[in-house]
Amino acid sequence: MTSLTRGTAARRVAYAGARALVVEPSDTEPPAPGHVRVDVAYTGICGTDLHIFHGDMDGRVSPHAVIGHEMSGRVAEVGAGVADWRPGDPVTVLPLRWCGDCPACRAGHTHVCHRLVFLGIDASGALQNSWTVPADTLVPLPRDLRLDHAALVEPTAVAVHDVRRAQLREGEHALVVGGGPIGVLIALVARRAGASVVLAEPDAYRRSVAEGLGLTALDPAAGDFADALDQWTGGAGAEVAFEVSGAAAGVTTAVTALATRGRLVQVAIHPVAREVDLHRFFWRELTLLGARLYEREDFTTAVGLLTEGAIPAETLISRIEPLERVTEAFTALESGAGVMKVLVDCRTGEGREAR
């Protein structure tokens, strides 16, 4: 295990505008009181990071900002007043900072704070060798969990939160619309909860990955799709549909598939307003639930699922690129060609000998 020492020249990835990422030097400074410096091992790239890469979030992400929030690493150095962490501890970061005073925080919903600061978007993120964060954002990892696999804790926590938000019950039918990494993770977590799960995804590669994990994956554009859903549910419809596609057609597919008093869980971020069949909501007494981010208990559950092998990280991680090739990592994910999850190896050269 190699750790950067204080003052060592580290490197970070700076956002330099649309489609421009620059690897540049960054000094390692001692952490302030209540903070911890982490040697980052791996950082995953997600759809939000791609939106930043495309320049779509310049209103929140300033030039030279360090992005990235799906990560794993080890504690390198602790600031004054930090008693619970030691150098070498494997960790991930719950990348949320909330105000504690707004109506959402006072109601106990700190993860949707009205003034939420998201590390890796609104503040410095994990695409760097060395990352200093508030100590209370750290989440412990078991020492036997591989750090490349642990980089999937954050997206798995998203899936855990979505399934928990759905109040999914054993034996219910759950349709997941959208077979990207989050959609597949939701399907796996829902199956783990005892639901009967079908994944709707038009891309043949993504369907093949899902099927390789033992999931039923259907093409929503196929002529027999509606008949297959009727056969699956006995004509009643699904009790729960998770909309993860972010597409107008995905919304229609999810709403149409729901049973009487079914629940639509809206997971994807839609960039524009979508038409929704409100008559069907009225006619079948449907419920729409928003699902955003996660809470600490979702992270804890996600760590457990990865540790016990319930989440097949090895299958979901399609590609790992070194920090120097971060642009190639982004363009690989952007292409969608035969990839699910792409990680960036943020370790220094000596530390890349083992995972």
PyMOL commands that set and color helices and strands:
alter all, ss='L'
color gray80, all
select helices_A, chain A and resi 47-53+103-106+110-112+135-137+147-150+153-166+181-192+204-212+225-233+248-257+278-284+296-307+313-316+323-335+349-353
alter helices_A, ss='H'
color red, helices_A
select strands_A, chain A and resi 9-15+21-27+35-45+70-78+90-93+96-97+117-118+130-134+138-140+173-177+196-200+216-218+238-243+258-266+287-290+317-322+341-345
alter strands_A, ss='S'
color yellow, strands_A
deselect
rebuild
show_as cartoon
